[in-house]
Amino acid sequence: MLFLFLLLFKALVWTGESTAASQTLEWHHSTPAEPLTFRIVHITSFANHSWEHTQLSAWLGELQTHAWDNVSDTIRFEKPWSHGYFSKEQWKKLQALFQLFIHGFPREVQNFASQFQFDYPFVLQISSGCTMQPGKAYKSFLNGAYQGLDLLSFQGSSWEPAPGSGRRAQNVCRVLNQYLIVKEIVHSLLSDTCPRFLAGLLEAGKSELERQVKPEVWLSSGPSPGPGHLRLVCHVSGFHPKPVWVMWMRGDQEQAGTRHSDILPNADETWYLRATLDVAAGQTAGLSCRVKHSSLGGHDIVIHWAGGHSLLPTLMCLTVVVALAMVILQACWRKQSSNKSILSPYMPNSAFPTEAKAQDPKSPAHQLYLAQESWIKARIRMWKISLNQWW
């Protein structure tokens, strides 16, 4: 097992040094406002002495950047910029070494299972990576878990048992700490290779990582929490990046009873959050939902409670209905004009102009059409202003 670690880490360190020689990275330019963590997650399940299953993935914050395809035995790049600044040749070598590690690691663990007191079935989890903070030094980590409980971590230049992990973790760390070369390579991997790769990844994915999408907000009523009470629901959806602040307010006072759901992903890689508030039926006056997000430029969204319906969707529906009605009326007018022209081909009538006259810029029909179009646009502008005021 240690031999496999040695091969893998040597190659990773070599790759990081090669990248550093070929690229000059400005870390403070590529780092976003919020610190992001690059994390490799390795999970191996052992059912018995002969069966195991491995999952390997890499994440940049909430975005998955890489995955291991167990069918093709290759690295899968989840984003166009997942290569970072590593070359194809470097990734080819890394992939070959990951193949060696992924296939060899389970066998070596099974060989040490008795000595380390790993009882079948069991699961080993490894999380390693680094975090780049704005204007500050990186922070690296490597943590291991057994059966979902912390087992050990790599601190500075040695393996340390997790607090309260018992004799099993002490035994594993005692064995691992005997291999000084491996500890040096792990330290170099975490302190040098990971930050360099992360800097390149942040630069390559800058446009997507810095994407700002404004949230959409609407209100509804949820299931009644009890007789004489209402559950107010504030829906916030479609925002990016993930950090967001949502609170029910009464005037300028935050309502302590506000409860938040988990922030869930949408299919377009934006996010959704729901905030609820339970109140007595007669105490809804003055309540509103306030949303703060980086995409809003300091202009918070405030939606006032209006009896279980958000005014914004109502006004939007009204706008669509009126616009459709005007289109239908215009179509009927044109059809009527066409019929009149057919019935009286030799008797032109200004009340029912032909299509040709309707298209003539100087004709009364065209002037009427322009007036209608101008009226529609004016009404839409007024509704838009109203929407912005309520928004």
N, C-alpha and C positions, 0 to 999 in steps of 0.2 A: 504493500500500500504506500509506504513512504517513498519507494523508488518511483512509483507513478506520479506522486506529488512533485518529486524532484524534477522529473522530465517536463511536466506541464508548466511548473512555475518558472523554470529556466527559459522555456520558450516564450512565456508571457513577458518576462522581464526583457528578453532580447528584442521582442517586438516593440515594446514601449520605448527602448533606447533607440531602435531604428527609426521609429516615428519621430522622436525628439530631434534626431539629426536631420530629418528631411523637412520638418515643418517648424516654423516659429509661431507659437501659440500665445495670443494675448488673452490670458484667462479673464482679466477684469472686463474685457470687451464682450466676451461671449456669455458671461454669467448673467442670468436673468435676475430680476429684483428679488424673487423668492428663491431661496436655496433649493437646489434639486439634488436628489440622491440617485446615483447609479448603483443598482443592486442586482446581484446574481443570486437566484434562488435555486437550490439543488435539493430535491426531495427523492429519497429512495425508500421504498417499502419492501420489507423482507417478510415473506409469508412462512418460509421454512429454509432448510439448508440449500435448496436447489431452485427456488423461485424468488424473483425480485422484479421490481418495476421502478424505473427512474424517470423523473420529470426535471427538466432544466430550462430555465427561462431567465431573461434579463429585462430589467425595468429602469426607466428614467422617470422618476416621480411616479405618476399614475399611468404613464404610457409604456406599453410593452414594446421593446425595441428588438429583442431577439428571442428565439425559442429553439429547442433542440427537437428535430423531427426524428422520432424513433423508428419510423418506417424506412426513410431514406438514409438515416444515420448521418445527417448533415445539419449545419446551422441554418435556420430560417431567419431572414432579415425582415422584420415586420414593418419597417419604415424605409423609404427611399434613402434616407440619410443615416441609416443604422450602421453603415460601414465606418462612419467617422472619418478620420484621416488615415486609417490603416489601409494598406494597399491590398489588392486581390491576392497577391502572393503571400502576404503576411496572414491574411484570413485563411488561406488554404493550409498553411502550416498549423495555424491554431486549430482548425477543424480536425486535422489528423491527430493532433495531440488530445483534443477533447474526446475523440473516438476511443483513444487508448485509455483515457481516464474513466470515461463512462462505463466501458466494458470491464475494466480491471478493478475499479473501486469496489463494486459489490462482492467480488470474489475475495478480495483482501479483508473486507469487513467480516465476511463469514468465517474467514480463517481466525480472526481475532475475537469473534463473538463470545466464545467461552471465556477467554481471558478478561474481556471487558464486561462480562456479565450482561450481555444483551440477550434477553429472553424472547424467543419467537412466539407470535409474530411481533415485529417492531418496525418503527419508522425513524429514519435519521433525516434531519433537516439542517441545511447549511445556508446561511445568508451572509454574503460578503459584498463589499463595495466601498464607496466613498461619497462624501458630500462636499460640494464646492459652495462656499458662502461668499456673498458680495464683499470684496475688499478684504477678505479674511483668508486664513489658511484653510486647507481642506481638513476633513475629518474622515478617517478610514475605520473600517470595522470588519470583523469576521466572527460570527457567532454560530455555534452548533447546538442542536437540540436532539434529545432522545425521547420518543413518544410524546412530542409536543411540549416537553419541559426543557428549560435551559440546562445545557450540559457544560459547555465551556465557551471560551472566547480567546481571541488572540489580542493580548494587551502589550503594547510596546514592542517587545522582542521575545515574548514567551507565551505559552499556553497557560491559561488560568481557569480553574474550575468555577462554574457559576455559583453564586451564593446559595447555600442550602441544597446543592446538588448531590452531596454525599460522597461515599467512598468510590462509587463507580467513576465519577468525573475526575476525582483525584488520581485514580489509577490510569485513566486514559491520558491525562495531562503529564503524568510522570513518564509514561512511555514516549509520548511525542516530544517532550522537552529534551530527550537524550540525543536528538538529531539536530545538532547545531547548524549544519548547512541548510537544512530544510527551514529552520526558523529564520535564518538570514534571508532566504529567498522569499518566504512569505512576507517578511517585513518590507522587502524591496518591492514586491508586487503591490502591496497595499499603499505604500508611501510614495511610490514613483509611477508605476505603470498605470494604476487605476486613475489617479488625477490627470495624467496626460491623455488617456483615452477619453475621460469625461470632458476635458476641455475641448477636444476635437469634436466630440459628439454634440456638445452644446452649440458650437459654431456651425456645424453642418445642419443642425435642426433648428437654427435660430428663428426662421420665419414661422414655423409651426409652433414652437415653444412660446413665442411672444405674441401669438394670435390673440386678439381681443374680440370677443363676441358679447354683445349686450344681452342681458336676460329679458325674457318675456314674463310678465307677472299678471296673474288673475286670481280672483277670490271666488270661493264657493263655500257652501255649508256642508259639513260632514254629518255622520250619524250622531243623533242626539246623545249626549253623555248621561242624560237623565231628565226626569220631568221638569219642565220650566227652564231648561238650559239649552244653549246652542253650542255647537262646535264650529268655530270659524276656521277656514283653511285658506292659507296663502300659498299659491303654487308659483315657484320660480323655476324657469326652464330655459334651456338653450344657451347658457352662459359658459364662457371660457376666458381665463383659466378657472380652476376649481375653487379657490378661496372665495367665499362670499359671506356677507353678513345679512341676516334676515331677522326681523323682530316685529311683533305686534306692538303697537303704540296707542296710547290715549293722550292726544296732544303731543307733548314732548317727553312723556313718561314711558319708559320701557315696561312692558307687562311681564312680570316675573313668571307668569304661568305659561309663557310661550314654550312650546315643545317642538323640536326639530327632528325630522326623519334623517336617515342616512343620505348623504349626497350620492346619487346614483348616476351612472353613465347613460347618455343617449346614444343612439346608433351613429350619429354624426360626430361623436367624440366631444360633444358638449355635455353639460351636467344638469341635473334636476334635483330640487330640494323642496320639501313641503314643511311649512310651519303652521302649527295649530294652536288655538286658544279656546278654552272652554269658559263660557260666561253665562250669566243669567239672561234670560230672554229680554228683559227690560233694561239691560245695561250695555247695549251695543253702541250708544251714541258716542261719537268722537273717536271711535276706534279706526285704526288704519294699519296697513302693513308697509313697513319701510325696508327697502333693499339697498345695500351698498355693495358696489363691485368695481374692480379696477377699470373696467371698460366704460364706466359712466363718467369718468373725469371729474369726480367729486359731486356730481349732480344726482342725488339719491332719487330712487323711484318711490313714490308714496301713493298707495291705492287706498281710498277710503271705503269702509264697509257701507254698503247701501242695501241692506235688507236681503243679503244672500246672493247678490249679483254684482259683478264688477261692471262699472259703467263703460269701460273701454270696449269690451266685446259687443255690448249693446249698440254703441255708436258706430262701431265698425260694420255690424250687420245692417244698420240703418243706411249707412253710406252705400253698401253694396246693393241693397234693395232699390234705393232711389236711382242709382246709376243704371241698373237693369231696366227699370221702368222707363227711363228716358230712351234707352236703346230700342225697346219694344215700340214705343210711341213713334220714334223716328222711322222704324222699319214699316210700320203700318201706314204712315204718311207717304212714304215712297211707293208702297204698293198701291195705295189709292190713286196717287198721281199717275202711275203706270196704267191702271185700269181706265182712268178717264181719258188718257191719250189714245187708247185703243178704240174706245167707244166714239170718240170725236176726232178722227184723224185730220179732218179738214177745218175744224173749229177750235183753234188755239184758245185756251182759257188761262188767264193769269192765275186763277185760283188753283188750277191743277197743272202746273208746268211739267213739261216733259223732262226726261233724265238729262238730256243735253242742256236744256235751259237751267236745270238745277245745278249743273256743273259750271255754268257760265258765271264768272266772278261778278259780273255787273247785273245779273238777273236778281229779281226780288227773292226767288227761291233760294239762291245761294246766300243772299244776305240773311234770310230767315234761318238757314242752316248754321251760319256763323254765329248768329245771336244765340241759338240754342246751345251750341258748343261752348260759347263763352259763359253762358249761364251755368252749365254743368260744371265747368272748371272752377267758377267762382264759388259754387256751393261746396265742391270738394275741398277747396282751400279753406273755407270757413270751418268745415268739419275737421280738417287736419289741425287747424289752430286750436279748436276745442279739445281735440284728442291730446295735443301736446300740453295744454293747460291741465287737464285731468291727469296726464301721465306724470 
